[in-house]
Amino acid sequence: YMFRENTKNYVIALAGNPNVGKSTVFNHLTGLKQHTGNWPGKTVIKAEGTFSHRNRRYTLVDLPGTYSLHASSADEQVARDFICFSRPDLTLVVCDATCLERNLNLVLQILEITGQVVLCVNLMDEAERKGIHIDIAALAHKLGIPVVGTAARSGRGLSRLKNVLQDMVTGKIATTPRQVVYDQELELSI
């Protein structure tokens, strides 16, 4: 029996701050193929869903909305532990285009753990209404990872997002994630 590439089920962690449209992205990608429960030993809700794209299967694990991976709450601990220890094939981080700066803290923390990251800048329609322009290409260049602009409520950008997710898990896209360099004293302590 030959193992065929497209029989693998790729696991994608879905991370983001609260209220960035993460659930809308999750629902659009998975449709009704999802189930919920609790994380083992936690009262935190666990949602998982599946979808197929170009003959490949994906399981999307919706991590609790969190501002940081510094585990000061059960939600943050669940998100950090899944990304660190469950080793998903990819982490999809959803950010809010209307307040991108606030969301990038989490992105940079995740990039310290893994380079297998795709950034979804959601709510692009809201940003446009507010006169905010996001240079997606420049952001991708600065972060060293793929960045896709979406308006998940209307479905805009989600087919491109699926294509980028596939190109990442199949190795067609190589990342060069930006690493935060701390001062010498802190680096030595780490």
LOLUMPA-311489 format. One record per residue: residue in three letters; chain; x, y, z of N, C-alpha, C in turn. Coordinates in steps of 0.001 Angstrom, whole numbers, plus 524288, in hexadecimal, padded with zeros to 5 digits. Each point is the difference from the previous one (the first is absolute). Layout:
N
 resn chain    nx    ny    nz   cax   cay   caz    cx    cy    cz
  ala     A     X     Y     Z     X     Y     Z     X     Y     Z
...
END
This chain:
190
 resn chain    nx    ny    nz   cax   cay   caz    cx    cy    cz
  tyr     A 80354 7FB58 80000 7FCAC 804A8 80000 80371 804D2 80000
  met     A 7FF4C 80346 7FBFC 802FC 804E0 7FFAC 7FCFD 8044B 802DA
  phe     A 802BB 802D4 8035B 7FD8B 8047C 80290 7FF82 80466 7FC01
  arg     A 7FB4A 801F5 7FF5D 7FF35 8044C 7FC51 7FF65 8050C 80300
  glu     A 80290 8040F 7FE03 80002 80526 8028B 7FA8A 801DC 80176
  asn     A 7FC43 7FF6E 7FC5A 7FAE4 80251 800FA 7FC88 7FCCD 803A7
  thr     A 801F7 7FBBF 80245 7FCF4 7FD28 803EB 800F9 80228 80576
  lys     A 803E3 80356 80090 80133 8024D 8051E 7FBC6 803EE 80187
  asn     A 7FED6 8001C 804F3 7FC6D 803E7 80217 80351 8043C 80293
  tyr     A 80037 80494 7FDB0 8032D 80440 80217 7FD27 802BC 80472
  val     A 802DA 8011F 8042E 7FDB1 802A5 80486 801A6 805BB 7FFE3
  ile     A 7FC21 80363 80025 800F5 805A3 7FFFE 7FDD9 80246 8050F
  ala     A 8035D 802A1 802F6 7FE4B 802C7 804AF 7FE01 80559 7FE47
  leu     A 7FB91 801A5 80203 7FDB6 80517 7FEBE 8005D 80367 804D7
  ala     A 80337 8040F 7FFAB 8010B 80350 8048F 7FE94 805A6 7FECC
  gly     A 7FF47 80311 80422 7FEF3 8058E 7FF4A 7FDF3 80271 804F5
  asn     A 80027 80538 8001E 7FDBC 802E8 80454 7FA11 7FF34 7FFF6
  pro     A 7FD5F 8010E 80462 7FA49 7FFDD 7FFEF 7FDD5 8041E 7FC2E
  asn     A 7FB97 7FEE2 7FDAA 7FD1C 803B9 7FCB6 802D6 801C4 7FB13
  val     A 802DA 7FC6B 7FD89 802A1 80148 7FB12 7FD57 7FD47 7FB64
  gly     A 7FBBE 7FD2B 80110 7FD43 7FD27 7FBE5 8020F 7FA7C 7FF45
  lys     A 802BE 7FE0A 803F3 8023E 7FABD 7FFC1 7FBB6 7FBE2 7FF42
  ser     A 7FBBA 8007D 802C6 7FBB0 7FC3D 7FF83 7FD8A 8003C 7FA9F
  thr     A 7FFBF 8049D 7FDAA 7FDD3 8008B 7FABF 80381 7FD45 7FC0D
  val     A 8052C 800AF 8008E 803B8 7FD42 7FC9D 7FF57 7FA18 800C4
  phe     A 7FFCA 7FE4D 804E4 7FF54 7FA7A 8014D 7FB0D 7FDCF 7FD6E
  asn     A 7FB9D 802C2 800A4 7FB07 7FE1E 7FDEE 7FFFD 7FFD8 7FA08
  his     A 80254 803E6 7FD86 80036 80004 7FA48 8035A 7FB84 7FDED
  leu     A 8045A 7FEE8 8029B 80375 7FBD6 7FE26 7FDB7 7FA9D 800FA
  thr     A 7FD98 7FF32 80485 7FE44 7FAC2 80182 7FA46 7FEEC 7FEBD
  gly     A 7FCE8 8040E 7FF1B 7FA66 7FF21 7FF1B 7FD9D 7FD6E 804BA
  leu     A 7FD07 7FBE7 7FF3A 7FD71 7FD59 8045E 80318 7FB52 801E8
  lys     A 804BD 7FF3D 7FDE6 8031D 7FB65 80179 80359 80152 804C7
  gln     A 7FD80 800ED 80464 802DC 8018D 804B2 7FD74 7FDA4 804D3
  his     A 80301 7FFA6 80435 7FDD4 7FE53 804F4 802B9 802E8 8046D
  thr     A 7FD4B 8006C 80462 8022D 802CA 80475 80022 7FC71 804C5
  gly     A 8034F 80166 8039D 8008A 7FD32 804F2 8035B 8035B 80382
  asn     A 80279 7FD98 803DA 80392 802E5 80363 80584 7FDFB 7FF4E
  trp     A 803D0 8036F 800BC 80569 7FE4B 80007 800BA 7FC86 804C1
  pro     A 80332 7FBF6 7FFA3 800B4 7FC71 80477 8017E 802F5 804F6
  gly     A 7FCFD 7FF32 8041A 8012E 80255 80516 7FEDF 805C8 8005E
  lys     A 7FD69 80242 7FC15 7FEEB 805A5 7FFFB 7FA2E 800E3 7FF26
  thr     A 7FE31 80491 801A0 7FAA0 80182 7FEE9 7FFC5 8033A 7FAFA
  val     A 80454 80042 7FD44 8005E 80301 7FB2D 7FDA7 7FCCD 7FB87
  ile     A 7FCB7 8028E 7FCDD 7FD6A 7FD5D 7FB9B 803F0 7FEC0 7FBB6
  lys     A 7FF78 7FB41 7FDEB 80355 7FE45 7FBB4 7FC95 7FF37 7FB36
  ala     A 8015B 802A3 7FBB5 7FD22 7FF47 7FB20 803C9 7FDFD 7FBE1
  glu     A 7FE6C 7FBEC 7FD50 80310 7FDCE 7FBB6 7FC75 7FF60 7FB59
  gly     A 80229 800E6 7FB77 7FCFD 7FF3F 7FB3D 80381 7FDDB 7FBC1
  thr     A 7FD8E 7FDFF 7FBF2 80310 7FDD5 7FBB1 7FE4B 80287 7FAE9
  phe     A 80392 7FFFF 7FC45 7FEA5 80195 7FAB4 803D5 7FD78 7FC3F
  ser     A 7FE76 7FFD1 7FB20 80362 7FDEF 7FBE3 800EB 80446 7FC07
  his     A 804A2 7FFF8 7FDC4 80148 803C6 7FBE2 803E4 7FD69 7FC55
  arg     A 7FEA2 7FFD0 7FB14 80354 7FD97 7FC08 801D0 7FA89 8019F
  asn     A 7FC56 7FCD3 80190 800F7 7FA85 80165 80387 7FF46 804C5
  arg     A 80061 803EF 8034D 802DA 7FF68 804EC 7FC3D 80125 80473
  arg     A 800C6 7FD23 80463 7FC8F 800A1 80488 802BC 80329 8043B
  tyr     A 7FCF2 8033D 8029E 8020B 80363 80420 7FC77 7FFAC 804C2
  thr     A 80275 80005 80495 7FD1F 800A6 804E3 80193 80552 80228
  leu     A 7FC24 80349 800E3 800E5 8053F 801FF 7FEA5 7FFF7 805CA
  val     A 803CC 80143 80357 7FF2A 8001F 805A7 7FFB1 805B3 801AE
  asp     A 7FB57 801A0 80198 7FEFE 8056C 8017B 801DE 800DB 80594
  leu     A 8046B 80293 8009B 80225 80110 80537 7FCF8 80476 80284
  pro     A 7FFDD 80029 80532 7FD3A 80450 8029B 8026E 8053B 7FE81
  gly     A 7FCA9 803F8 7FF70 801F3 80545 7FEE1 80381 801CF 8046A
  thr     A 80499 801FE 7FEA4 803C2 8019B 803F7 8034F 80484 7FDFD
  tyr     A 801A5 80368 80394 8034F 8046D 7FE89 805C4 7FEA0 80031
  ser     A 80140 7FBBB 802C7 80579 7FEC2 800F6 80094 7FA2B 80101
  leu     A 804B3 7FE02 7FF3D 8010F 7FA8A 80155 80276 7FF80 80565
  his     A 800A9 80469 802B4 801E4 7FFD1 80568 7FB70 7FE31 80359
  ala     A 8003F 7FB33 801C8 7FB71 7FD64 80231 7FE6E 80221 80552
  ser     A 7FCA5 803FF 7FFE9 7FDEB 80200 804EA 7FA45 7FE73 8009C
  ser     A 7FDD9 7FD5A 7FC06 7FAA2 7FE10 80064 7FFCA 7FA96 7FD85
  ala     A 7FBCB 7FD3B 80118 7FF5C 7FABD 7FDBF 7FFCD 80049 7FA0C
  asp     A 7FD6B 8040B 7FDDF 7FFAF 800A2 7FA51 80568 80089 7FD90
  glu     A 80332 80370 80261 80545 800E4 7FDEE 80354 7FB1A 80072
  gln     A 7FF55 7FD22 80447 80303 7FB31 800C7 7FE9A 7FBEF 7FBE7
  val     A 7FAF3 7FF6D 7FED4 7FE36 7FC44 7FC09 8025F 80165 7FAAF
  ala     A 7FFBA 80500 7FE90 80206 801B7 7FAE8 805DD 7FF0B 7FFA6
  arg     A 802E0 8018E 80402 805AD 7FF54 7FFF9 80180 7FA41 7FFD0
  asp     A 7FD8D 7FCDF 80353 80163 7FA73 8004A 7FEDD 7FD2D 7FADF
  phe     A 7FBA9 80162 7FD6C 7FEC8 7FD5C 7FB13 80415 80158 7FBDC
  ile     A 8015D 804F9 7FF94 803DC 8019B 7FC0B 80560 7FDB1 80141
  cys     A 8017D 80003 804FD 80537 7FE19 8018F 80074 7FA13 7FFD6
  phe     A 7FC2E 7FD44 8021F 800AC 7FA6C 80101 7FD0A 7FC64 7FC49
  ser     A 7FBC7 801EA 7FDA9 7FD1D 7FCA9 7FC60 8023A 80043 7FA7E
  arg     A 8035A 803B7 7FF1B 802BA 80099 7FB03 7FC60 7FF9D 7FB4B
  pro     A 7FC60 803C4 7FF74 7FCAA 7FFF9 7FB5C 80357 800C8 7FB1B
  asp     A 7FE03 7FE45 7FB92 802D3 800BC 7FB17 80098 805C5 7FEB2
  leu     A 7FC61 8031E 801F9 7FFD9 80587 7FEA8 7FCDE 802EA 8041D
  thr     A 80160 804E4 800F6 7FCCC 80352 8035D 7FE00 80484 7FCB5
  leu     A 7FAE0 8008C 7FFCF 7FD6E 8043E 7FD3D 7FE77 80410 80411
  val     A 80245 804A3 7FFA1 7FEDB 80424 803C6 7FC7C 80401 7FD5D
  val     A 7FB94 80112 8027B 7FC4F 803D7 7FDEF 800AB 8051A 802FE
  cys     A 8008D 8044D 7FD17 80080 80532 80256 7FBAC 80386 7FDF7
  asp     A 7FEFC 80429 802DF 7FC16 803E6 7FE93 802BE 8046F 7FD1D
  ala     A 7FE8F 800E2 7FB14 80276 8040F 7FCCF 7FF2E 8057B 8023A
  thr     A 7FBEE 800B8 8033E 7FEEE 80543 80208 8036D 80169 804AF
  cys     A 8027D 7FC15 80264 80390 80110 80465 80483 7FC18 7FFCA
  leu     A 8029A 7FFEA 7FB91 8040A 7FC24 7FEE5 80478 8002A 803F0
  glu     A 8018F 804B0 80186 8047C 80089 8038A 7FF30 7FCF4 80516
  arg     A 7FB49 80051 80229 7FED5 7FD49 804E9 8005D 7FA10 7FF4D
  asn     A 7FEB4 7FE1F 7FB58 7FFE4 7FA66 7FEF2 8055C 7FDB0 7FEE1
  leu     A 803BF 80338 7FE5C 80515 7FDF4 7FE55 80343 7FDC8 8047F
  asn     A 7FED5 8017D 804D7 802C9 7FDCC 8047F 7FF7B 7FA09 8000A
  leu     A 7FB39 7FE1B 7FF47 7FF13 7FA60 7FFEF 802C3 7FD76 7FB5D
  val     A 7FFD0 8028A 7FB76 80297 7FDEF 7FB50 805D2 7FF39 8010A
  leu     A 80290 803F7 80232 805A2 7FFA6 8010E 80137 7FBCA 80401
  gln     A 7FC9F 7FF52 803E5 800D8 7FBD6 803DD 7FF9B 7FAA1 7FD70
  ile     A 7FC3E 7FF57 7FC87 7FF63 7FAF3 7FD51 804A6 7FF0B 7FC69
  leu     A 80200 80419 7FD7D 8048E 7FF68 7FC91 804E4 7FE6A 80309
  glu     A 80017 80102 8051A 80464 7FE30 80330 7FFB8 7FA1C 800E6
  ile     A 7FB59 7FDBA 7FF62 7FF3C 7FA66 800DA 8008F 7FCFA 7FAEC
  thr     A 7FDB0 8021C 7FBC7 7FFE6 7FD29 7FB0F 80020 803C5 7FB62
  gly     A 8025E 7FE45 7FBC6 80003 8030E 7FB32 7FBA0 7FE5E 7FC5C
  gln     A 7FD34 7FBDE 80166 7FBAF 7FE13 7FCC2 7FB14 8031C 8014B
  val     A 7FFF9 804E7 7FE4C 7FBC9 80398 80159 7FDF7 802B2 7FB1A
  val     A 7FADB 80083 7FFB3 7FD76 80345 7FC11 7FCE5 80417 802FE
  leu     A 80084 804E9 7FE5D 7FD16 8043B 8027A 7FB4D 8015E 7FC9B
  cys     A 7FB6B 7FFDE 80256 7FB28 80190 7FD6F 7FE74 80549 80246
  val     A 80067 8041E 7FCD6 7FE60 80531 801BE 7FA3F 80083 7FE80
  asn     A 7FCA7 7FF48 803DC 7FA5A 7FFE1 7FF29 7FDAA 80573 800CF
  leu     A 7FB1D 8006B 7FEA8 7FD14 804EA 80084 8023C 8044B 7FC83
  met     A 80209 7FE69 7FB70 8021F 803CD 7FC4A 7FBB9 803C7 7FE2E
  asp     A 7FB26 7FE27 7FFA0 7FBA8 8035E 7FE72 7FF14 8044D 80405
  glu     A 8004F 7FE9A 80509 7FF5A 803E5 8042F 80466 80402 7FFD1
  ala     A 804CB 7FE23 7FF2E 8047D 80380 7FFB3 7FF51 803DD 7FB79
  glu     A 7FE50 7FDFA 7FB81 7FF36 8036A 7FB74 7FBEC 8042D 8012B
  arg     A 7FBBE 7FE78 802AA 7FBF3 803CF 80167 80215 8043D 80392
  lys     A 803EC 7FE94 8032E 8024D 803D1 803A7 80499 802EC 7FD96
  gly     A 8010E 7FEF6 7FAF0 8044A 802B8 7FD5C 8055A 7FDD0 80158
  ile     A 80028 7FB2D 80209 804F9 7FD85 80172 801CF 7FC99 7FB76
  his     A 804D6 800C7 7FE3E 80231 7FCD4 7FBCA 8043F 7FC74 80249
  ile     A 7FF93 7FAF5 7FF0D 803EB 7FC3A 801BF 8030B 7FE37 7FB2D
  asp     A 8051E 800C6 80012 80355 7FE2E 7FBBB 8016C 7FA51 8012E
  ile     A 7FCDD 7FC6F 7FDDD 8008B 7FA6A 8011F 80566 7FE04 7FE5A
  ala     A 801D3 80191 7FB69 80517 7FE31 7FE06 80472 801D7 8037D
  ala     A 7FFC6 804E9 801B9 80420 80212 8036D 7FFEC 7FD3A 80548
  leu     A 7FB55 7FEE5 80202 7FF85 7FD42 80500 80247 7FA81 7FF91
  ala     A 7FECB 7FD55 7FBB7 8021F 7FABB 7FF1F 805F0 80030 7FFBB
  his     A 80216 803EB 7FD57 805B2 80087 7FF82 80280 800FA 80555
  lys     A 7FDB3 80385 8030E 80238 8014F 80527 7FFBC 7FB6B 803CA
  leu     A 7FBC2 7FCFB 7FFCB 7FF5D 7FB98 8039D 80296 7FB02 7FE01
  gly     A 800D0 7FF9D 7FADD 80275 7FB5D 7FDC2 7FC64 7FB49 7FFA2
  ile     A 7FAEA 80110 7FFFB 7FC0B 7FBD9 7FFA4 7FBC4 801BD 7FC2C
  pro     A 7FCE3 7FC51 7FDF9 7FBAF 80187 7FC9E 7FBD0 802FF 8030B
  val     A 7FDE3 8040B 7FD85 7FBD0 80319 8024E 7FB9B 8005A 7FBFD
  val     A 7FB3C 7FEE8 801C4 7FB72 80029 7FC92 7FBFC 803B0 80269
  gly     A 7FE2B 803BA 7FCED 7FBD9 80384 801BB 7FAB7 7FD8F 7FEFF
  thr     A 7FC81 80044 803E3 7FAC7 7FDAF 7FF6B 7FBC9 80395 80240
  ala     A 7FB52 7FF05 7FE40 7FB46 80211 8026C 7FC8D 7FB27 8009C
  ala     A 800DC 7FD22 8042E 7FDC6 7FAB9 8008F 7FA0E 7FFF4 7FFF5
  arg     A 7FD87 80424 801FA 7FA42 8000E 8000D 7FDC0 7FF5E 7FA8A
  ser     A 80281 80273 7FC24 7FE18 7FFA1 7FA9C 802D3 7FBAD 7FCF6
  gly     A 803F2 7FD96 8026D 802EF 7FBD5 7FD68 8048E 801F2 7FCB5
  arg     A 800C9 80523 7FFDA 8042D 80242 7FCCA 80565 7FE3E 801EB
  gly     A 8032A 7FE01 7FC73 8055F 7FE74 80133 80098 7FA7C 8021D
  leu     A 7FBB4 7FD49 80110 8006B 7FADA 8027C 801D3 7FBBD 7FC43
  ser     A 7FEC8 8006D 7FAED 80208 7FC0E 7FC5D 805E8 800B8 7FF69
  arg     A 801C8 804E4 7FFDE 805AA 800F8 7FFE1 80288 7FDE3 804F8
  leu     A 7FD74 800BF 8047F 80213 7FE07 804F3 800A7 7FA15 7FFC4
  lys     A 7FC20 7FD34 7FDFA 8006C 7FA49 7FF8B 804A1 7FE78 7FC8A
  asn     A 800C4 802D5 7FBB3 80466 7FED8 7FC85 80538 800D5 802C3
  val     A 8006D 8042F 8030D 804D4 8011D 802D8 800EF 7FBDF 80435
  leu     A 7FBE9 7FE64 802C0 80089 7FBE5 803F7 80222 7FB08 7FD73
  gln     A 7FDD9 7FE99 7FB80 801DD 7FB54 7FD4E 805AF 8009C 7FE48
  asp     A 80151 8048C 7FDDA 80564 800D7 7FE42 803D6 7FFD0 8048F
  met     A 7FE3A 8018B 8049B 80362 7FFBA 804A5 800D1 7FA59 801B3
  val     A 7FBCB 7FCFF 80093 80096 7FAA6 80202 802C3 7FC73 7FC1F
  thr     A 7FFBE 80148 7FAFB 802A8 7FCC6 7FC15 80586 801E1 7FEE2
  gly     A 801A8 80427 802A9 80562 801D3 7FF6D 800FD 8037B 7FB50
  lys     A 7FBE4 801A6 7FD3E 800C3 8037E 7FB85 80187 8057C 801B5
  ile     A 7FE86 8016A 804C5 80179 80515 80229 803C2 7FF02 80483
  ala     A 8047C 8026D 7FFC2 803C2 7FFB9 80453 7FFD4 8053A 802DE
  thr     A 7FFFD 7FFCA 80530 7FFC6 804D5 80305 8056B 80178 8020A
  thr     A 8009F 804FC 80102 804A9 80206 802A9 7FE04 80392 80458
  pro     A 7FDB8 7FD96 80415 7FD41 8031D 803ED 80385 803D3 802E3
  arg     A 7FDDB 804A9 800D1 802C2 8040E 802E4 800A3 7FE3B 805A5
  gln     A 804AB 80060 801E8 8010B 7FEAA 80572 8012B 804F9 8030A
  val     A 7FDA5 8006E 80481 80105 80475 8035F 80540 7FF1C 8029E
  val     A 80374 803D4 7FF9C 80518 7FFA1 8028D 7FFDE 803AB 804B9
  tyr     A 800F8 7FDB4 80488 7FFE4 80310 804CF 80573 80212 80128
  asp     A 80060 8037B 803D5 8052D 8020C 80149 8036C 7FB9F 8023D
  gln     A 80513 800F9 8001F 803CD 7FBE4 80161 7FEFD 7FDAC 80569
  glu     A 7FEC1 80335 803C5 7FF0A 7FE20 80553 7FB70 7FC27 80020
  leu     A 7FBC6 80161 7FD4D 7FB68 7FCA2 7FFDB 8011A 7FAF6 7FCED
  glu     A 802BB 8006F 7FB93 8015B 7FB62 7FCE9 80347 7FC32 80331
  leu     A 803B5 80205 8030E 80351 7FC9F 80344 7FCC0 7FD4C 80434
  ser     A 7FC48 802D5 80226 7FC95 7FDB8 80403 7FC9B 7FBAD 7FDC2
  ile     A 7FE30 800D7 7FB31 7FCB2 7FC13 7FD77 8031A 7FB17 7FF02
END
